Amino acid sequence: MIRYPRSLLLLLLVVGLSSGAAAAPFCVVDFAGERCWYADYDSCMRAAGNQGSCSVNRNEMVAPSGGAAYCLVESWKTDCIYRTLAQCDAEARRRRATCIAR
């Protein structure tokens, strides 16, 4: 069996993750850039802490359903059924999700 140095294995892991291999629907955005590693909005917000924010990775979100202007985004669905951002935000707080404009 071939043994590789730990530093090489760590480098390969970091390169693999930064190349989008681990893309998920939610991204932490902070001083270090954008990291799309989070399957749900709650875990993204915990990771962002006070130093960053969370955004939706539009390349990985579930295809939207509905035709309204604002969409509630969760890891398993995207519902575009809200006519106002206020309506969407209220539901997003209740469901620990986030909203985007269509």
The 8 nearest C-alpha neighbors of each residue, nearest first, counted from 0:
[[1, 2, 3, 4, 5, 8, 7, 6],
 [2, 0, 3, 4, 8, 5, 7, 6],
 [3, 1, 0, 4, 5, 8, 7, 6],
 [2, 4, 5, 1, 7, 8, 6, 0],
 [5, 3, 6, 7, 8, 2, 9, 1],
 [6, 4, 8, 7, 9, 3, 10, 2],
 [5, 7, 9, 4, 8, 10, 3, 11],
 [8, 6, 10, 5, 9, 4, 11, 3],
 [7, 9, 5, 11, 10, 6, 12, 4],
 [10, 8, 12, 6, 7, 11, 5, 13],
 [9, 11, 7, 13, 12, 8, 6, 14],
 [12, 10, 8, 14, 9, 13, 15, 7],
 [11, 13, 9, 15, 10, 14, 16, 8],
 [14, 12, 10, 16, 15, 11, 17, 9],
 [15, 13, 11, 17, 16, 12, 18, 10],
 [14, 16, 12, 18, 13, 17, 20, 11],
 [17, 15, 13, 21, 18, 14, 20, 19],
 [16, 18, 14, 19, 15, 13, 20, 34],
 [17, 19, 15, 16, 20, 14, 21, 13],
 [18, 20, 22, 21, 17, 16, 15, 35],
 [21, 19, 16, 18, 22, 15, 17, 14],
 [20, 22, 19, 16, 36, 23, 35, 15],
 [23, 21, 19, 35, 36, 20, 59, 24],
 [22, 24, 36, 35, 37, 38, 25, 59],
 [23, 25, 56, 59, 60, 55, 38, 74],
 [26, 24, 55, 37, 56, 35, 23, 54],
 [27, 25, 35, 34, 54, 53, 33, 55],
 [26, 28, 53, 34, 47, 33, 52, 43],
 [27, 29, 33, 52, 51, 32, 53, 26],
 [30, 28, 51, 31, 32, 50, 27, 52],
 [29, 31, 32, 28, 51, 50, 33, 27],
 [32, 30, 29, 33, 28, 34, 27, 51],
 [33, 31, 29, 30, 28, 34, 27, 51],
 [32, 34, 28, 27, 26, 35, 29, 31],
 [35, 33, 26, 27, 36, 28, 32, 17],
 [36, 34, 26, 22, 23, 25, 37, 33],
 [35, 37, 23, 22, 34, 21, 26, 25],
 [38, 36, 25, 23, 43, 39, 35, 26],
 [37, 39, 23, 24, 74, 25, 36, 40],
 [40, 38, 74, 41, 37, 42, 25, 43],
 [39, 41, 43, 96, 42, 44, 25, 95],
 [42, 40, 44, 43, 39, 45, 95, 96],
 [43, 41, 45, 44, 40, 39, 46, 37],
 [42, 44, 40, 46, 41, 45, 37, 27],
 [43, 45, 47, 41, 46, 42, 40, 53],
 [46, 44, 42, 48, 43, 47, 41, 40],
 [45, 47, 43, 44, 48, 42, 27, 51],
 [48, 46, 51, 44, 52, 45, 27, 50],
 [49, 47, 45, 46, 50, 44, 51, 52],
 [50, 48, 51, 47, 52, 45, 44, 46],
 [49, 51, 48, 47, 29, 52, 30, 28],
 [52, 50, 29, 47, 28, 49, 48, 27],
 [51, 53, 28, 47, 27, 29, 44, 54],
 [54, 52, 27, 26, 28, 43, 44, 25],
 [53, 55, 26, 25, 56, 27, 52, 28],
 [54, 56, 25, 57, 24, 26, 53, 60],
 [55, 57, 24, 58, 25, 59, 60, 26],
 [56, 58, 60, 59, 55, 24, 61, 25],
 [59, 57, 56, 60, 24, 55, 23, 22],
 [58, 60, 24, 57, 56, 23, 61, 22],
 [61, 59, 24, 57, 58, 56, 62, 74],
 [60, 62, 76, 77, 63, 75, 59, 74],
 [63, 61, 60, 77, 64, 76, 59, 78],
 [64, 62, 77, 78, 61, 79, 65, 76],
 [63, 65, 78, 79, 77, 62, 66, 80],
 [66, 64, 79, 80, 67, 78, 63, 70],
 [65, 67, 79, 80, 68, 64, 63, 101],
 [68, 66, 80, 79, 81, 82, 69, 65],
 [67, 69, 101, 82, 100, 81, 79, 66],
 [70, 68, 100, 81, 79, 101, 67, 99],
 [71, 69, 79, 78, 99, 98, 72, 77],
 [70, 72, 98, 78, 77, 97, 87, 79],
 [73, 71, 77, 97, 98, 96, 70, 76],
 [72, 74, 76, 75, 96, 77, 71, 39],
 [73, 75, 39, 38, 76, 24, 72, 60],
 [74, 76, 73, 61, 77, 60, 72, 39],
 [77, 75, 61, 73, 74, 72, 78, 63],
 [76, 78, 72, 63, 71, 61, 73, 70],
 [79, 77, 70, 71, 64, 80, 63, 65],
 [80, 78, 70, 65, 67, 69, 66, 64],
 [79, 81, 67, 65, 78, 70, 66, 69],
 [82, 80, 69, 67, 83, 87, 79, 86],
 [81, 83, 68, 67, 69, 80, 84, 86],
 [84, 82, 85, 86, 81, 87, 69, 68],
 [83, 85, 87, 86, 88, 69, 82, 81],
 [84, 86, 88, 83, 87, 89, 81, 90],
 [87, 85, 89, 83, 84, 88, 81, 90],
 [86, 88, 84, 90, 85, 89, 81, 91],
 [89, 87, 91, 85, 90, 86, 84, 92],
 [90, 88, 86, 92, 91, 87, 85, 93],
 [89, 91, 93, 87, 88, 92, 94, 86],
 [90, 92, 96, 88, 94, 97, 93, 89],
 [93, 91, 95, 89, 90, 94, 88, 96],
 [92, 94, 90, 91, 95, 89, 96, 88],
 [93, 95, 91, 96, 92, 90, 97, 73],
 [96, 94, 92, 91, 93, 41, 40, 97],
 [95, 97, 91, 94, 40, 73, 72, 92],
 [96, 98, 91, 72, 71, 99, 88, 40],
 [99, 97, 71, 70, 72, 87, 88, 91],
 [98, 100, 70, 69, 101, 71, 97, 72],
 [101, 99, 69, 68, 70, 98, 84, 79],
 [100, 68, 69, 99, 70, 79, 67, 66]]
